Amino acid sequence: IWDLLEHEWNEHFDQLCAFKAHHGHCNVSTLDAHTKSLGKWVSRQRGFYKRNTLSSNHIQQLNSVGFIWDLLEHAWNEHFDQLCAFRAQNGHCNVSTLDAQNKSLRRWVSRQRGLYKRNTLSLNHIQQLNSVGFIWDLLEHEWNEHFDQLCAFKAHHGHCNVST
């Protein structure tokens, strides 16, 4: 063995490939005693990547097995894809608080609104959500819909005295 570091990297990479073959993904936990060492190696690779100190060869090898570099962004994109599927099926992005079937998506949608209100949601995420007609303020949206209905009623009837 001429390069011990490269040999160790390749051994870990082979372990990662075996892990992926068994589990279907490369997200190795550091909390599981059986995978702790590999999980730490995976975490270090992400750190090296963020600091631009991982070789392009290693990046290519990790990419070839579907390595996820940013777990948070990956999770966000998965929820966004779920929201798009929900919208395709329902015609809107308003996941009801009563919808037990989409509990995780409902919480994610609520979290996006909270982040937006606190001005901590990235511009990229805001633009993505805007692109699918995401409603940031449900009360304001409902008010505007009723106001539009009242305007249409007035245009048709000449007054705003709607009977109940």
C-alpha positions, 0 to 999 in steps of 0.5 A: 500500500503506497498511500495509506490515507487513500487506502483507508478512504477506499475502504470506507467508500466500499463500506458506504457502498455496502451500506447503500446496497443494504439500506438504499441510501448513503445517510449513515447514522453516527448514533447507531453503534454498528455504523458509528465509525462509517457515519463519522466518516460520512460526516467528515466527507460532508465537512471536507466538501463544504470547506472545498478540501475534498478531491474531485475524484472523491466527489465524483465517487461519492456522487456516483452512489447518490451521496447527499451533501446537504441533508437539510436541503435534501429534506426540504426538497423532498417536502417540496416535491410532496407539496407539488404532488399534493397540489397536482392532486388537490389543485392547491397548496393548503394542507388542512390541519385536519388532514391526518394523511399528510401530517408531516407535510402539514407540519412542514408547510406550517414551518415554512410560513413561520420561517417566512414570517420571521424573515428566516426563509431563504429567497430561493425557497420563497421563490420555489414556494411562490412558483407553485402558488403557495399562500403565506397568510391563510387569513389574508387569503381568505379575506381577499377571496371573500372581498372579491366575491363581494365585489362580484356580487356588487357588480352583478346586483348594484349593492353590497347587501348580501342576505344571509 
